[in-house]
C-alpha cells in the first residue's frame, strides 16, 4: 500500500504491473483510496497519513451506524447498543487498525449509502444528491460494491414480492446502481 501511495505521489499513476511479485502480476484495483492518501501525503508525512487517516475513516463508521439506527428506531437503548457494537467489531479492528486498508474507507461509505437510501425511502428527496455521488465514489474505490448492488436488488425483489409500497425514486436508484457494476479488465 505504501509503495502504491509513493508511486502515485511521484508519477501520478498507480502501480499496474507489480515487478516485485513472483511473475510480475497485474494488479486490479480501483485507485481512488490510494490517490486520496497520496494527496494527503503531500501535506503530511506518509507514515502519519497511513496511520491517522485510515483510522479516522474507520471511526466515522460509528457516526453512520448511529444515523442508521436513529432512522430505524427511536429507542435510545437500541441506538446506544448499535453504536457500541459498531465501535467494537473485532474483524473490522483487525483489518483496519494500524494498517492501510481500503475497508476503513469503504465500509463507512457503504453504510452511508444505505443511510441515504433509507432517507430516500422515507420520501426525503434531497438525499438522492448524496446517494449517487457516494455510490460513484464506492465504484471507483472498491470492486466489492457489487455486493451492495446485489443486496439492493434482492431488497427490491422482496419489496415487489411482498407487494409493499415503494417509491419511484427508490426503484429507479436501485436499478441505476446495477449499471455501476464492477468489471475487471486486462491491461
Secondary structure, DSSP 8 states (H G I E B T S, - for coil): -HHHHHHHHHHSS---B-TTSTT--B-----HHHHHHHHHTTTS-HHHHHHHHHHHHHHHHHHHHHHHHHHH---HHHHHHHHHHHHT-HHHHHHHTTS--THHHHHHHHHHHHHHHHHHHTT-GGGHHHHHHHHHHHHTT-TTHHHHHHHHHHHHHHHHHTT----HHHHHHHHHHHTT-------
